């Protein structure tokens, strides 16, 4: 999986007024914990954080907090209820030699058989949760829908990839080709000639 560098500044725990002051300076208060790391309080530039929060991609974060380096993933975000700006972020420390669980974007491709038959493709998931070593987790999960037929669905349980395990529930829907009026009309037209050919000739 791709890495992204993020620089942080250590901060101390204080009153809400201190946290508000950090935000007024264009910084976002953050926490880092997990993997044997004691809770580390820090802040990052709100503009830099957008590289993680305003993208469909997922990243391993090379986190530099005042010269101390950590490997981490973005764990949880809090948003302002009015402005929708990020007001807090939690990062989870990880290790390069231990499995990590993270959401990975889906890359759905192919000339779908069900769509060619008049159906409509519905994308039900944009990411799936996977577990694996950081260097074995792909940037995207490729899903070929060329052979997906009308009325059929792909779920998380239908997918498998080398080196990683999908931990999203097996019943999680990924995509479906739904019947449409055009598809049903086409099927009716195909059945009509067949029925006529099978009907006995009138005496």
Residue pairs with C-beta under 8 A, 6 or more apart in sequence:
1 58
1 59
1 60
1 102
1 104
1 134
1 135
1 137
1 138
1 139
2 57
2 59
2 60
2 139
3 59
3 60
3 61
3 62
4 51
4 52
4 59
4 60
4 61
4 62
5 61
5 62
5 64
6 44
6 48
6 49
6 51
6 52
6 61
6 62
6 63
6 64
7 44
7 45
7 48
7 64
7 65
8 30
8 42
8 43
8 44
8 63
8 64
8 65
8 66
9 27
9 42
9 43
9 44
9 65
9 66
10 40
10 41
10 42
10 65
10 66
11 22
11 29
11 41
11 42
11 43
12 18
12 41
13 41
19 29
22 28
22 29
22 43
23 29
23 87
26 45
26 46
26 47
27 43
27 44
27 45
27 46
28 43
28 44
28 45
28 46
28 49
28 86
28 87
28 88
28 89
29 41
29 43
29 87
29 88
29 89
30 41
30 42
30 43
30 44
30 88
30 89
30 90
30 91
31 39
31 40
31 41
31 42
31 88
31 89
31 90
31 91
32 39
32 40
32 42
32 63
32 65
32 70
32 72
32 90
32 91
32 92
32 93
33 39
33 40
33 90
33 91
33 92
33 93
34 75
34 92
34 93
34 94
35 92
35 93
35 94
35 95
35 98
36 93
37 70
37 93
40 65
40 70
42 65
42 66
44 89
46 85
46 86
49 86
49 89
50 86
52 59
52 61
52 74
53 74
53 77
53 86
53 89
56 105
56 126
56 127
57 105
57 139
58 73
58 102
58 103
58 104
58 105
58 127
58 139
59 73
59 74
60 71
60 72
60 73
60 94
60 100
60 134
61 71
61 72
61 73
61 74
61 91
62 69
62 71
63 69
63 70
63 71
63 72
63 91
64 70
70 91
70 93
71 93
71 94
71 95
71 96
71 134
72 91
72 92
72 93
72 94
73 91
73 92
73 94
73 100
73 102
74 89
74 90
74 91
74 92
75 90
75 91
75 92
76 89
76 90
77 86
77 88
77 89
77 90
78 86
78 87
78 88
78 89
79 85
79 86
79 87
80 86
80 87
94 100
94 134
96 133
96 134
96 135
97 133
98 133
99 131
99 132
99 133
100 131
100 132
100 133
100 134
100 137
101 129
101 130
101 131
101 167
102 129
102 130
102 137
103 127
103 128
103 129
103 130
104 127
104 128
104 129
104 130
104 137
104 138
104 139
104 140
104 141
105 126
105 127
105 139
105 140
105 141
106 125
106 126
106 127
106 128
106 140
106 141
106 143
106 174
107 140
107 141
107 142
107 143
108 123
108 143
108 145
108 174
108 175
109 142
109 143
109 144
109 145
110 144
110 145
110 146
110 147
110 148
111 146
112 119
112 121
112 145
112 146
112 148
112 177
113 146
113 147
113 148
113 149
113 150
114 121
114 148
114 149
114 150
114 151
114 152
114 177
115 121
115 177
117 149
117 150
117 183
117 186
118 150
118 180
118 182
118 183
118 185
118 186
119 150
119 151
119 177
119 178
119 179
119 180
119 183
120 177
120 178
120 180
121 145
121 175
121 176
121 177
122 175
122 176
122 177
122 178
123 174
123 175
124 172
124 173
124 174
124 175
124 176
125 156
125 168
125 172
125 173
125 174
125 175
128 141
128 156
128 159
128 166
128 168
128 172
128 174
129 166
129 167
129 168
130 137
130 141
130 161
130 164
130 165
130 166
130 167
130 168
131 164
131 165
131 167
132 163
132 164
132 165
133 163
136 163
136 164
137 164
138 161
138 164
141 159
141 161
143 154
143 159
143 174
143 175
145 154
145 175
148 154
148 175
148 177
149 177
150 177
150 179
150 183
151 177
151 178
151 179
152 176
152 177
153 173
153 174
153 175
153 176
153 177
154 173
154 174
154 175
154 176
155 170
155 171
155 172
155 173
155 174
156 166
156 168
156 169
156 170
156 171
156 172
156 174
157 170
157 171
157 172
158 174
159 166
159 174
160 166
